[in-house]
Amino acid sequence: MLKSLRFMLTLLFVFSFSATLMGNEWANYYFPDALESYWHYEDQDGNELTRYAVEPEDIDGKTYRAFSYAPRLEDWTDYQYYVHPYFYSVGDEWVAFFVGEDVENATKAIMAQQWEEIIAVMRQQMQNQLPPGVNVDLNVTYELEVEAQDYFYFLPTPATFNEEWEAMRANVKLVLNISIQSDMAGFPPFNQDITMYLTIVETGNVVDTETVETEAGTFEDCLKIEYRADAAMETSPPMEDAESLFSNAYGETLTTLWLAPNVGIVKFLQESEALDVEKTLELTQFELKSTESGSDENN
């Protein structure tokens, strides 16, 4: 009986170790990172981005694999955590990007830009509705707080088709102060504080395999991964029309990535119908170092 128990425990240990190894090997197959490898991309406007695999780094006692990029990021509104992680880990369950603070910085920058545009439209619309000679001073100020989870769960290891997972979650608190004053007789001053609570949830799903053609070549059996980001909003005081009023700024966004075996990300597409935005990024050139022999693979 004791021998049988030992055999079962040994078998379970071997199986669990093999499953972990299989998950890591599978992830590396679709997300290789041999040191000194590089991937060169170009976006819809002709802007170029090169990713380099560099030495791992220790953060808070944990070792992360690492990338560097050229050119260096100068504007957080240009940041895409799907393709721009600096630190990440490959485990027996996930390829996870350590991007929480970066997501917070990018979300603040993007929302600040959006609100500057919204405020400009509000001023123009108000001015257009006023009688000639009447002046109105519209002053809108805001404070932003963003809290994102530490990891973007990029891909399960190994992944299965058509099984959704929660990839990212961020909570946003936006405090608006709207002040209106006018020189028109009988126009009372207006001052209102509005607090908006926005929860952004993004789900991932491996939907298919496809052949992808880019300037870097033709890649077969690419994993096609879709990430859908949607937002739920509450306001204080309650605003019944808040969702429709701000839907143009916070509508659903669909981001699609294609991962080629032994290459990694070869294509990126982001679409937002509400914002009428389409962003692309495609692989134009790459060089992968072999982890075994140190030989190069040039394209």
Secondary structure as UniProt FT lines:
FT   HELIX           2..30
FT   TURN            35..36
FT   STRAND          38..43
FT   TURN            44..45
FT   STRAND          48..59
FT   TURN            60..61
FT   STRAND          62..70
FT   HELIX           76..78
FT   TURN            81..83
FT   STRAND          87..90
FT   STRAND          94..98
FT   HELIX           100..128
FT   TURN            132..133
FT   STRAND          136..148
FT   STRAND          151..156
FT   STRAND          165..182
FT   TURN            185..186
FT   STRAND          190..214
FT   TURN            215..216
FT   STRAND          217..236
FT   TURN            240..241
FT   HELIX           242..245
FT   TURN            247..249
FT   STRAND          253..260
FT   TURN            261..263
FT   STRAND          264..272
FT   TURN            273..276
FT   STRAND          277..289
FT   TURN            291..293
FT   STRAND          296..298
//
